[in-house]
Amino acid sequence: MKKSAGFTLIELVVAMTLTALLLGMLTVGLYGVVNDWQRDGSALDTTLDRTLVVLQLDRALQSAFPHSYIDTKKLGQYVYFEADKNSLSFVSTVSPQRKAGLTAWYLTSDDKKGVQLKQTPAFADDPRLRLDDLDPVPLLPEYTAQWSFLLQKNADTKEWVQEWSGRDHQSLPIAVHLTLTPREKGGSKQVLEILAPIRVWRNPSLQPIAPTN
């Protein structure tokens, strides 16, 4: 009759030692993977936040609306869309808070503070009267912004211009080109661009002013 084979005490000790070593190696590796995942996840969250802001800006510009207001001093009706080198203000059907109604956007670009935003509901008045009383909030603090606007110069010609006055043109630009440049040169952040065609760029109740050649 054969005796049943079994593990000796030495074999059990060796097996347990090898198991402990393997578990230790796996624990160290898992700890490194978790740390890497957390670091990558933090960077991913930042990237997603930045992407969402850019998408929201794109939507807001595409949905810019030729909102008009009455200037009581000049007794005239004007379209609200004003832009110079450092600021861009317009009315859009899009709001970051997804509130109903029109919203006035006021973007500023500063070399030290980056891109900032003011917002207020757009009523029948000039939104600037209420925007002036608000404090700006950081939108893209790590970027500066430049914008240009597509002008229908005449029936056959379009051109990009650096500034826009809704009071003068009585209309919105056909499109907006927005360039977001990282404030810190040589970093990992890339230049971001938005090319937003404006769906409704004319106010049917107002006659656009023909630009001069």
Secondary structure by P-SEA (a helix, b strand, c coil): cccbbbbcaaaaaaaaaaaaaaaaaaaaaaaaaaaaaaaaaaaaaaaaaaaaaaaaaaaaaaaccbbbbbcccccbbbbbbbbccccccccccccccccccbbbbbbbbbccccccbbbbbbccccaaaaaaacccccccccccccbbbbbcccccbbbbbcccccccccccccbbbbbbbbccccccccbbbbbcccccccccccccccccc
